[in-house]
């Protein structure tokens, strides 16, 4: 009991009814008169568990699809303003996307803390406060990186006309990234609380706002790339305000203030320690994928175009696994909390593994069905993305390796989210560093020796390595932890 008290005092985000935290009377079920313990919640059937995860995953999936659609609209609008403007946009996004991925990944560190205390305002309020401070720190760092785009462009020898086309766009995008950091903070907390529909609403409003504002400001008002930056900033501010309003309504935070605004750096670090490996993992992944694009570009223009089409296909088909993995985090986190409670044995982690299997049972058939439909209708589908017959033929011939890549990616993503639910994300970082590090070393030699096909089979092997590393790490932690 003394250890429990010390652990509770170290970080309020760990408050739970079992470990000494306080919660309102309405949040606690009646205690058993003979054991003075809370009765266990009935274990749902496996089909109900799959259905519950599906209900949380569908809104997230729709939100992700909408976000991708909004990105395509932005690129298309700017593409009609001129090649130089599109080049300036591409250079800015080349820094914005990795910085944004790191921010989003790091803020996911709050999900398991929230999922463990969904009905305890006293535990949730410090998590919100610490997440806000982490958002500020990450947003400022990421924004500084994005604002430095003109300097980076000069250092790498970008054409003078491209540098001149930037205008205030990088600075506006830096502010948008800062605002999006606070929006991600609230959205991640909503997902951790199981409020996927509210998270979807934020995504849909953001897409609708960008689809309306970008053509209006860029084309109708003639503001060009500056208009795009202003539209993205206004969209970020709108979604941030909406996300935080939804977070404070209909959740346990409705009647609870985050508390003193002075930062508790130990609490901020507790979340960052879980989230930063996730953010670093995303940086490694997208950095290496950029390296693959460079390796393919050396082969030829047809191969480079085919590679980009294949990456686009993988992105769309992989979205269900991402949505299911995030939706399953609260289920696995609550099961892990129950397993770690006094009086539970290590076998309690069986429920965590059961939630993982439910997630895989949901995600993998959807991925397989998507790839089957793509295989059957490969010609028309690829034709939407490129009119070049040589590119289409190359992509269609490589559909089998695309299937292996995306299936392996889907299998590894769910245990990766399971490690997040367990608040043990270091194995994910190590696994990606090894598998994608080897992929980075092999990219140029393999592309030179065997072309696009060999490179993508090497990519598939790297993803299969992630399956072994992520899955093995998850099984080890849920089998041996006490």
N, C-alpha and C positions, 0 to 999 in steps of 0.2 A: 504493500500500500504506500509505503514511503516513496518507492521508485515511481509509482503512478503519479503521486502528487508532484514530484520533481519534474516529470516529463510534461505534466499539464501546465506547470508554471512556466516552462521554457517557451511554449508557443501556444497561444490560445486557439490556433486553428486545429489543434489536436483534441480539443475538448469533445468528449463524447459522454453519454450517460454512464457507460461502463467504466471509463477511465477517470471519472471524477468531475467531468464538466457538468454544467447546469443546463437545464432546458425547461421550457415552460411546462406546467402540468399537463396541458392538452397534448403535448408531444410524446408523453410517456404512456405506454400501455400499462394497465394494472399489473402490480407485482403479484407473484404467487405467494400465498399466505404462509406456506411451509418453508419455501426456499428463499423468499425475499428477492427473487430474481425476476427479470422480465421474461414473459413467455416468448418462445421463438415464433417468428412469423411462419405460417405454413409454407412448405416448399412447393412452388408452382410446378406443374407438369412441364416436361421438356417442350411440348408444343406451345404451351402458354408462354414460356420463356422466350421462345423464338418469335412468337407473335408480339410480345411486349417490346422486344428489341426492334422488330420490324416497324412497329408504330412510331418509335423514336427516330429510326433511321430514315424513313421516307421523307419527312420534312427537311432533314439535313441534305439529303440527296438532291431534292428539288432546288434548294438554295444554292448548292454547288453548281448545278447545271445552269441556273440563272446567272451566277457570277461569271462562268465561262462565256456565256452568251454576251454579257455586257462587255467583256474584254474584247471579244471579236468585233462588236459594234464600234468600240473605241478605235481599234486598229484600222477598221474599214473606213471610218469617217476621216481620220487623219491621212490615210492613204490617198484620199481624193483631194487633199489640199496640196500635195506635192511630195516628190521623193525626198527632198531635203528635210522637210518637216517630219516625214515618217522615219528617216534615219536618226534625227534628234530624239524622237520619241523612243525608238528602239534602244538607243544608248542609255537613256534615262531609265527605262524599264529594266535594262540589263543589271542595273544596280538596285533599283527599287524592289524587284521581285525577291532576290535573295535576302535583302534586309527585312522585307516584310515577312518572309517565311521564318526567319530567325525569331522575330518578335512574336509571331503567332505560335510557333512551336514552344518558345519559352513560357508564354502565358498559359499554355496547357498544363503547366505544372500545378495550377490551382484546382484542376478538375477533381483529382482524388480527394483533396481536403474538403471540397464542397460536397461531393457525392456521399461522403461518410457522415455528413451532418446536415442533411437536407431540411430537417425540421427544427434545428437548434439555432435561433438567432444569435445567441451569445457566442457561438463558434463561427458562424458565417460572417458576422460583421468584421472581425479582424482579418479574415481571408480577403474580403472585399477591399479593405484598407490597404493591406500589403500588396494586393494585385494592382491597385491603382498606382502605388509608388513604383512598382516594378514596370508598369506600363510607361510611366513618365521617364524613367531611366532608359529603358530600351528605345522608346520613341525618340528621345533626344539623340541617342547615339546613331540610330538608324537614319533619322532625318539629316544628321550631319553628313553621313555617307552619301545620301542622295543629293544633297545640296552641292557636293563636291564634283558632280558629273562634268561641268565645263572644264574644270582643272584636269580631271582624268582624261577627257577627250583630247585636250592639248598634249598631255603626256604620251598618249598612244599614237599621236599623229593623225587624228581625225581631220578631214578636210575643213578648211576655214569656213566654208559656207554652212557646214553642219554645226560648227561651234556658234556661228552667228545666229543660227535658227533657234537656239535654246530659249532666248529671252528669259522671262521669269519662270518658265516651266519647271526647272529643277527645284527652285525655292518653294513653289506652290506644291509640288509633289512631296517635298520634305515635310511641309505642314500637314499635308494629307496623311502621310505615314504616321505622324505623331497623333493625329486625331483617330486614325484607324487602330492605333495601339490601344487607346482607351475603349474603342468600340469592341475590339477583340477581347479585351478584359471582361466586359459585360457579357458578350456572346458565349465565351468559354464557360463562365459561371452559369449561364442559363442552360447550357448543354449538361454541365455537371449536375444541375438540379433536375434534369430530366425534362426541361422545358424546350423541346426541340421545335415545337410549332412557333414559339416566340422567336427563336433563333432563325427559323425560316422566314418569318415576317421581316426581320432586319435585313436578311439577304435580298428578299424580293423588293423591298423598298429601295435598297441601294441600287439594284439593277435597274429598276424603273426610273429612278432619279438620274442615273448616268445615261440611260438610253434617251431620255428627254433633254437633259441639259447639254450633253456634248454636241449633238447635231445643232441645237439652238445656238449655243455660244460660238461654236467653231464655224459652222456654215452660214446660219442665218444672220448672225451678228458680225461675222467676218473676223473673229478674234484669233483664228488659227490655233497654234499650239498653246498660247497663253489661255485661250478659252477652254481648252481641254483641261489644263491644270486647275483653272478656277472651278470648272464643273466637278472635277474629282475632289477638290477640297470641300466644296459645298455638299457633295454627296457624303463624304466622310463625316462632316459635322452633323448632318441630318441623321445618319444611321447611328452615330455615337449617342446623340440625344435620345433617339428611340430605344436603343438597346438598354440604356441605363434607366429609362422610365419603366420599361417592361421588367427589368430586374427588380425594381423596387415595388412592383405591383404583383399581387398574387403569389408572392414567395414569402419565405420566413423573414426576409429583410424588410417587409412592408413597414413594420413598426420598430425597426432597429436601425439606429445610425451607425455608420462605420466606426464612430468613436473619434478619439483625438486625431487630428491630422498630422501630428508629429510622427515621422516614420519609425516603425519598429524594425530596424535593419535585420535583426535575427529572424523575424517572421518573413521579411522580404527574401532573405537568403534561403529560408526553408522552401519556399515556392520555387525560387530560381534554381536551387540545387536539383529539383525534380524536372523543371522545364527546360533549362539550358541545354542538357544533353539532347533533348528532342529538337530544339532549335538548331543545334550544331549538326544533328543528323540530317535535317532538311537542307542545311547549307552544303553539306558534303554531297548529298544526292544531286541537287540541282547544279552544283558546281561541276560534278563529273559528267552529268548529262550535257552540259555546255561544252565540255571537252570532247565528248563523242561527236557533237555537231561539227566541231572544228576538224576532227579526224576525217569525217565523211566529206567535208567540203574540199579536202585535198584530192579526193577520188574523182569527183566530177559534179557538174551541176545537176544531172539527172538523179544521181545518188543522194545529193544533198537535199533535193526537193522531196524525194521518196522518204528519206529519213524524217523530215519534218512532218510529212503526212502520217507516218507511222507513230511518231510521238503524239500527234494530235489524237489518233485513234486510241492509243494506250491511255491517254489522259481521260477520255470520256468513258472508256470501259472500266477503268480503275475506280471511278467515283463511287460505285456502290460499296466497295470494300472500305474506302475511307469513311463513308457515312456510317456503315455498320460498326466499324471499329470505334468511332467516337460515341455512337449511341450505346455501345456495350460497356463503355468505361464506368458509368454509374452503377451498373449491375455488378460488375466485377469488383469495384471499389467497396460497395456495401457488403458483398460476400467476404472480401478480405478483412474488413473491419470486424465482422462477426467471428471469423476464424481466429483473429488476434485477441479477441476478448477473453478475460479470465474464465477459466473453466473449459475452454474449447481446446481440442487437440489439433494436431497438424492436419488430421483428416478433414478438418473444416475447410481446407483449401480446395477440397473436391468440388465445392459449389462454385468457386472461382473458375476452375477448369471447365465446369459444366456450362457456365456463361460463355466461355471462350468457344466451346464446341457449338453452342447455339448460334454465336455470331458467324462462325465459319459455315454452318449449315445454311444460314441465310444468304451470305455473301457469295459463296462459290457457285451455286447454281445460277445466280443472276449473271455473274461474269461469264460462265460457260454458255448460257443462253445468248448473251450479247455477242460473244465471239462466233457462235454458230450462225446467228442471223447475219453477222458481218461476212462470214465465209460464203453463205448462200447468195447474198446480195453484194458481193465484194465490188463488182464492176460499177453499179450505180452509186454505191456509197463512196467509193474513192473518187468517182467522177464529180461528185459534189465539191470535193476539195481541190481537184486539179483537172484541167482539161487535157493535159499532156498524156498521150497514150503510152509513151515509153515509161513515164513515171508510174502510171496506173498499173502497167504490166509488172513492173518491178515490185510494187507494193503488194499486188495480188499474189505474186509468187512467194512472198515472205509472210503471208498471213499465218502459217503454222508457227513460226518463231514468235510472231506478235502474241499469239495465244499463250505460248509458254511463258513469255515475259510477263504478261499481265496476270496470268493465273498465279505464278509464283509470287508476284508482287502483292496480290490479294491475300494469299496464304500468310505471308510474313507480316502484313499490316495489322491483322487482328491480334496476334500475340504481342506485337509491338505496343498496341494500345493497352493490352493486358499488363505489360510491364509498367506503363504509366499509371494504371489503376493501383498497382502494388507500390507505387512511388519509388520504383527501382529502375530508372531509365538508363543508367550507365551501360548495361549490356547492349542496349540498342545502339548507343554511340560507338562502342567498341566493334560491334558486328559490322556496322556500316563503314567504319574506318578501314577495316580489314578487307571486306569484300569489294567495296567501291574503290578503295585505294589500289587494289590489284587490277581492277577494271581500268582505272586511269592509266596505270603503267602499261597495260596491254593495248590500249585503244589505238595508238598510231601504228605500232607494228602489225597488229591484227588487221586493221583496215587496209594497210598497204599490201598485206599478203593475200587476204581473202575477200576484200571488198565489204560491201554493206551486209551481206549475209553472214559472214564470219563475225563481224563486229556485233551484230544483234544476237547471235548464238552465245557469244562471250557475255553480253549483257544478261541473257537468260541464265547463264551459269552463275553470275554474280547474284542475281535474285534468288536462285536456288540456295546459294550460300546463306543469304539472309533468312530463308525459311529455317535452315538448320540452326543458325545462331539465335534468332529471335525465339523460335519454338523451344529450343533446348534451354535457353535462359529462363523462359517462362515456366517450363516444367520443373526445372531445378528449384526455382524459388518457391513454387507452390507445393513442392514435395518435401523440402528440407527445412523450411522456416518453422520456428516454434512460436 
